């Protein structure tokens, strides 16, 4: 997925992402904003839904809706 679809890294730390070992870039961008939103949504879902279902699917659908709302707000502000 692209940064447009994921919101980019949630907690970017350049020093951790750009470590070179023997000329090879190592490290990770870690969680995306989409992952972070899904984790937050999953917490709420799990606390309020006593019957496990496809919580992960629902959490990512909510995360996608939050990213869409975030993009719409940025567009409205002219960012």
N, C-alpha and C positions, 0 to 999 in steps of 0.2 A: 504494500500500500504506500501511497505517496504521503508527503507531509500534509497535503491538502486534505486527504482522507483521514489522516490520523491526528492532525493538529500539531505534528512534530513531536520532539522529545518533551516529556513533562518536566524533567529536572536536568537540563543539559549542563554538563561540566566538561568544558573543552579539554582540560588537562587529562581527564580520564578517557575521552574518546580518541584522542590523537596520540596515543602512546605507540611508538614504533619499536618493534622488537626484530632485530635482524632485517631492517628495512621493510617489514610487513606491519601494516596498521593493525593494531589490536585494540580491544576494548569494545564498548557497546554504548549506544545512545540510551539504553535502558528502556523504561516505560515510555510509551507514547502518551499524549494527552488523552487519546481515545481509551487506552488501557486504564489510565488513572480514573477517568470518568466512569468506566465500566465497573471498576473496583468499588468506587463510591456508591454507585447505584446498587451493586450486589449487596453491599452492607445493609442498605435500606430494605431491599427486597427480602433478604434472609431474616431480618428482624421483624418483618410484618407479614410474612407468608409462611404459615406453619406446614404447608405441604410442598416438599421439593418438587419442582418441575424442571423446565429448561431455564433455570435461573441465569445461566451464563449467556444464553441467547438473548433473553430479555434484557440483561444488563448491557450487552453490546448494542442492542437496538436503542436503548435509552441513551447510551453514550453517543451514538450517531445523531440522535435528535438534539443532544446538547451541543455537539459540534456544529450542527446546522444552525442552531439558535445563536451560537457564538459568531459564526460567519455572518449571519444576518445583522447582528448588532454592529459588527465591525464595518459592514457595508453601509449601514445607516449612519454611522459616525464618520464615514468617508475615509476609513483606514485602509 
